[in-house]
Amino acid sequence: MGGFILTFKILLYSIGDELFSDDYSINLVDDIVYEVDCSMINLDKRHDIDITGYASDEESDGGTEEIVDLIHHFHFFPQLMDKKAYLSNLKRYLKVLKRILNETNPERIPIFESKVYAQVQKILNNYNNYDLYLGISDDIDGMLALLSYREDGTPYFTFFKDGLQEFEAVSFFLLFFVRSSDLYVF
């Protein structure tokens, strides 16, 4: 059995980090950002392994750690920066996005320009409520994902729509049955 999953990755082709998929609840806000609702999961820290593949000598108490599922599943890295540094990074990023839109989708530029600055102002006004993350490449030139929490405690990420590329990824589910030393794959 297999299926298709709609996945969203960073538009900048040199980066291409996958950021989320349609397995999550995705809301398009004002045709400029996606808000992706997440959930908290518990990770068993007893099974942490280091890059050598052996159990870490620096294991913690062996308990669990609560983490946002999207951070875990798409391997996000936290990024610390103050508001001034974020604004500088964002200005550079939006300039690159506008150049890419000019080359790939010029009819989108008036919509982008009319809506992006209101969204940037909303982010800056609530900057202290966000945690910043980078995708798996840990490339600061890519999109910074913004994590916040709704009033009910639900974590959600904000991503700029025009900085993403949608693509279909194939999801394969293989069933293995072992019978009399024969291996059957369906």
Helices and strands as residue ranges (DSSP letters): E 2-10, E 18-21, E 25-29, E 33-37, E 40-44, G 45-47, E 64-68, H 69-73, E 77-79, H 83-104, G 106-108, H 109-125, G 127-129, E 131-134, E 145-149, E 155-160, G 161-163, E 164-172, E 176-179, E 182-185
